[in-house]
Amino acid sequence: MLYLVCVIRAVCATLGELCEGNSESFFRRNPYSNSKDATANCVLQVVLDDKDKKLWNVMDQATFEAIEVMAGEEKSKIEWWHEPKGNTDPSKVGWRKNRPGQDTIRMEGIVHEAGLLPMGEPGDRN
């Protein structure tokens, strides 16, 4: 007799937001470029401040809780993928019952359309 066991695995990605009012984060013209093309002559800088970091933590928690709600009565059967960045120990990679840490779930880059970032030079109202 042959049995077929199917395991459904899902990947969840949460895209975050940045808090307004962080003067260290901006989108502006690149003062060091000679290009006349405005679409290729810009600088995006994102520096997380304490409010951004706090928001990131809240979003991480909400993501875990949303997955657990979707699992319903099967919540205790959830397994989380662990693959810490910079890890060289294969025993630390794999599916585990405990939630993964920030070294697994957080990306090193950003996904942002610059919607909340100041645009242009400081003081320029145009």
C-alpha positions in Angstrom: 0.0 0.0 0.0 1.3 3.5 -0.9 0.5 6.6 1.1 0.9 10.1 -0.2 1.4 12.8 2.5 1.0 16.4 1.4 2.3 19.3 3.4 1.2 22.8 2.6 3.7 25.4 3.3 3.1 29.1 3.0 5.4 32.1 2.9 4.2 35.3 4.4 5.8 38.7 3.7 4.9 41.9 5.5 5.8 45.1 4.0 6.3 47.9 6.5 6.0 51.6 6.6 8.2 54.4 7.8 7.2 57.0 10.4 6.9 60.6 9.2 9.1 63.4 10.3 12.5 61.6 10.2 14.9 64.3 8.8 17.6 61.6 8.2 15.4 59.9 5.6 14.8 61.6 2.3 14.4 61.5 -1.5 16.2 64.3 -3.3 18.2 65.3 -6.3 21.8 63.9 -6.4 24.1 66.9 -6.0 27.1 64.8 -7.3 25.6 63.7 -10.6 26.0 65.5 -13.9 23.0 63.7 -15.4 20.2 65.9 -16.7 17.8 63.0 -16.4 15.7 63.7 -13.3 14.6 60.0 -13.2 18.2 58.8 -12.8 19.6 61.7 -10.8 18.3 61.1 -7.3 19.3 59.9 -3.9 17.1 57.8 -1.6 18.3 57.6 2.0 16.4 55.7 4.7 17.7 55.7 8.3 15.6 54.1 10.9 14.9 56.1 14.0 13.4 54.8 17.3 9.8 55.2 16.1 10.6 53.2 12.9 12.2 50.4 14.9 9.2 50.3 17.3 6.8 50.2 14.4 8.8 47.3 12.8 8.6 45.3 16.0 4.8 45.9 16.2 4.5 44.7 12.6 6.5 41.6 13.2 4.3 40.7 16.2 1.1 41.4 14.1 2.4 39.1 11.3 3.0 36.2 13.7 -0.4 36.8 15.3 -2.2 37.0 12.0 -0.7 33.6 10.9 -1.7 32.1 14.2 -5.3 33.4 13.8 -5.5 31.9 10.3 -4.3 28.6 11.6 -7.2 28.5 14.1 -7.3 25.3 16.1 -4.2 24.0 14.3 -2.1 26.9 15.8 -0.1 24.4 17.8 1.0 22.6 14.7 2.6 25.7 13.1 6.3 25.3 12.2 8.4 28.3 11.4 11.4 28.5 9.1 14.7 29.4 10.7 17.6 30.5 8.7 19.6 33.1 10.6 21.7 35.5 8.5 25.4 34.8 8.6 24.8 31.4 10.1 27.3 28.6 9.2 25.8 25.9 11.5 23.4 23.7 9.5 21.8 22.6 12.7 20.3 26.1 13.1 18.5 25.9 9.8 15.1 24.3 9.3 11.5 24.1 10.5 11.0 24.7 14.2 8.0 25.1 16.6 9.2 28.4 18.1 9.0 31.7 16.2 12.1 32.7 14.3 14.2 35.7 15.4 14.8 39.0 13.7 18.0 37.5 12.2 15.8 35.2 10.1 12.7 37.3 9.3 14.1 40.8 8.6 15.5 41.7 5.2 18.6 43.9 4.9 17.0 46.1 2.2 13.9 48.2 2.0 10.7 48.1 -0.1 9.4 51.6 -0.1 7.9 54.0 -2.7 9.2 57.0 -0.7 5.7 58.2 -0.1 6.4 59.5 3.4 9.8 60.8 2.8 10.6 64.5 2.4 11.0 65.3 -1.3 13.6 67.9 -2.5 16.1 70.0 -0.7 15.5 71.2 2.8 13.5 74.5 2.8 12.5 74.1 -0.9 8.7 74.2 -0.9 8.4 73.3 -4.6 
